[in-house]
Amino acid sequence: MAIKTQPTDASVPEFLDSASPARRVDEGHQIDEIMRAETGVEGVMWGPSIVGYGTYRYVSPSKTSRTQGDWPKVGFSPRKSAISFYGLKDLPDGAALLPELGSYTEGAGCVYVKRLDQIDLTVLRRLIRIAFSRGDDPLP
């Protein structure tokens, strides 16, 4: 089975400008600036709501459903209830550093942050660099 979310030609700045509540607009642009600085690449819209940086080949470790496809090395989405970060905890070094981030919660593959001012941006930058360092090899 292939991953359904794919890169699009949609505008990252326009997407970020449409975020709500209003503070998500500013937070989204700030995160985009940090992501571009730490990865050296421009963000690309993945589906209607994820801004991704870089690409790697993902293969699910599940024995029952072998999902595979291209996925951003690191990304985020400024959602209404929280900012969703993708890729920050996938690698061992990122998972080990994550407790230093500040106030966050975790989902299956995401890290959720309620407010950008509740996390350590220096740690976020390190987590982004770790996530972006992943090669094109599938996760173990």
C-alpha positions as CSV (number, residue, x, y, z in Angstrom):
1,M,0.0,0.0,0.0
2,A,1.3,3.5,-0.9
3,I,1.3,6.6,1.3
4,K,-1.6,8.7,0.1
5,T,-0.2,12.1,1.1
6,Q,1.9,13.5,-1.8
7,P,3.8,16.7,-2.6
8,T,1.7,19.4,-4.3
9,D,2.3,22.7,-6.1
10,A,0.3,24.6,-3.5
11,S,2.0,27.7,-2.0
12,V,3.5,27.3,1.4
13,P,3.2,31.0,2.3
14,E,-0.5,31.1,1.3
15,F,-1.2,28.0,3.4
16,L,0.6,29.5,6.4
17,D,-1.3,32.8,5.9
18,S,-4.6,30.9,6.1
19,A,-3.8,29.2,9.5
20,S,-6.1,29.8,12.5
21,P,-6.2,31.0,15.1
22,A,-4.2,34.1,14.2
23,R,-1.2,33.2,16.3
24,R,-0.7,30.1,14.1
25,V,0.0,32.4,11.2
26,D,3.0,34.0,13.0
27,E,4.1,30.6,14.5
28,G,3.9,28.9,11.1
29,H,6.0,31.5,9.4
30,Q,8.5,31.4,12.2
31,I,8.7,27.6,12.0
32,D,9.1,27.7,8.2
33,E,12.0,30.2,8.6
34,I,13.6,27.9,11.2
35,M,13.1,24.8,9.0
36,R,14.6,26.5,5.9
37,A,17.6,27.7,7.9
38,E,18.3,24.3,9.5
39,T,17.6,22.1,6.4
40,G,18.8,24.5,3.6
41,V,15.8,23.6,1.5
42,E,12.4,25.3,0.8
43,G,9.3,23.8,2.2
44,V,6.8,21.9,0.0
45,M,3.2,21.3,0.6
46,W,2.4,17.7,1.2
47,G,-1.3,17.2,0.8
48,P,-3.5,20.1,1.9
49,S,-2.0,20.7,5.4
50,I,1.7,19.5,5.9
51,V,4.8,21.6,5.1
52,G,7.6,19.2,4.4
53,Y,11.4,19.6,3.9
54,G,13.4,17.0,2.0
55,T,12.2,13.6,1.1
56,Y,13.1,10.0,2.0
57,R,11.7,6.6,1.1
58,Y,9.4,5.4,4.0
59,V,8.6,1.7,4.5
60,S,6.3,0.8,7.4
61,P,7.8,-1.6,9.9
62,S,4.3,-3.2,10.3
63,K,4.2,-6.9,9.3
64,T,0.4,-6.7,8.5
65,S,0.3,-3.6,6.2
66,R,3.5,-2.7,4.3
67,T,2.9,1.0,3.7
68,Q,5.6,2.6,1.7
69,G,6.3,5.8,-0.3
70,D,8.0,9.1,-0.2
71,W,7.6,11.2,2.9
72,P,9.2,14.5,4.2
73,K,12.4,14.1,6.3
74,V,10.9,16.7,8.6
75,G,7.8,18.8,8.5
76,F,5.0,20.5,10.4
77,S,1.4,21.6,10.2
78,P,0.1,24.7,12.1
79,R,-3.2,23.1,13.2
80,K,-5.9,24.9,15.2
81,S,-5.4,22.9,18.5
82,A,-1.6,22.3,18.2
83,I,1.4,22.5,15.9
84,S,2.1,19.0,14.6
85,F,5.8,18.2,13.9
86,Y,6.7,15.2,11.8
87,G,10.0,13.4,11.9
88,L,11.4,14.8,15.2
89,K,11.3,11.5,17.1
90,D,11.8,8.9,14.4
91,L,15.6,8.5,14.8
92,P,17.2,7.4,18.1
93,D,19.1,10.7,18.6
94,G,15.9,12.7,18.1
95,A,13.9,10.5,20.5
96,A,16.7,10.9,23.1
97,L,16.7,14.7,22.8
98,L,12.9,15.1,22.7
99,P,12.4,15.4,26.5
100,E,14.5,18.6,26.4
101,L,12.1,20.3,24.0
102,G,9.7,21.7,26.6
103,S,5.9,21.3,26.7
104,Y,4.7,18.8,24.1
105,T,2.7,15.6,23.7
106,E,3.2,12.7,21.3
107,G,1.1,10.8,18.9
108,A,2.0,7.8,16.8
109,G,4.4,9.6,14.5
110,C,4.0,13.2,15.6
111,V,5.0,15.7,18.3
112,Y,2.3,18.2,19.3
113,V,3.1,21.6,20.6
114,K,0.3,23.9,21.9
115,R,2.4,27.1,21.6
116,L,5.7,27.8,20.1
117,D,6.7,29.9,23.1
118,Q,6.4,26.8,25.3
119,I,9.4,25.0,23.7
120,D,13.1,25.5,23.5
121,L,13.8,26.7,19.9
122,T,17.5,25.7,20.2
123,V,16.4,22.1,20.9
124,L,13.9,22.3,18.1
125,R,16.6,23.4,15.7
126,R,18.8,20.4,16.8
127,L,15.8,18.0,16.4
128,I,15.2,19.4,12.9
129,R,18.9,18.8,11.9
130,I,18.8,15.3,13.3
131,A,15.6,14.5,11.4
132,F,16.9,16.0,8.2
133,S,20.1,14.0,8.4
134,R,18.2,10.7,7.7
135,G,19.2,9.1,4.5
136,D,16.9,7.6,1.9
137,D,17.0,4.2,3.6
138,P,13.7,3.0,5.1
139,L,13.2,3.2,8.8
140,P,14.2,0.0,10.6
